[in-house]
Amino acid sequence: MFNLTRNLIDILGIDTERVRLEWISSAEGTRFAEVAREFTEEIRSLGPASMKEAA
C-alpha cells in the first residue's frame, strides 16, 4: 500500500517531504501532538506547494 501511495504522490507531483506516515496508538496523545507540531513546522518551512497537473 505504501508503494502505491508513493507512486500516486509522484504522479501528482507532490514533494515527498510533504507526506509523512506515523503509527501512533490512540493512547499516545502526547506523541500525536508532538508529531503534528513537528510536521506542521516542516511543511511551513517548505513554503507553498507547487503541484503539477496530473495526466
Rosetta blueprint (number, residue, H / E / L):
1 M L
2 F H
3 N H
4 L H
5 T H
6 R H
7 N H
8 L H
9 I H
10 D H
11 I H
12 L H
13 G L
14 I L
15 D L
16 T H
17 E H
18 R H
19 V L
20 R L
21 L L
22 E L
23 W L
24 I L
25 S L
26 S L
27 A L
28 E L
29 G H
30 T H
31 R H
32 F H
33 A H
34 E H
35 V H
36 A H
37 R H
38 E H
39 F H
40 T H
41 E H
42 E H
43 I H
44 R H
45 S H
46 L H
47 G L
48 P L
49 A L
50 S L
51 M L
52 K L
53 E L
54 A L
55 A L
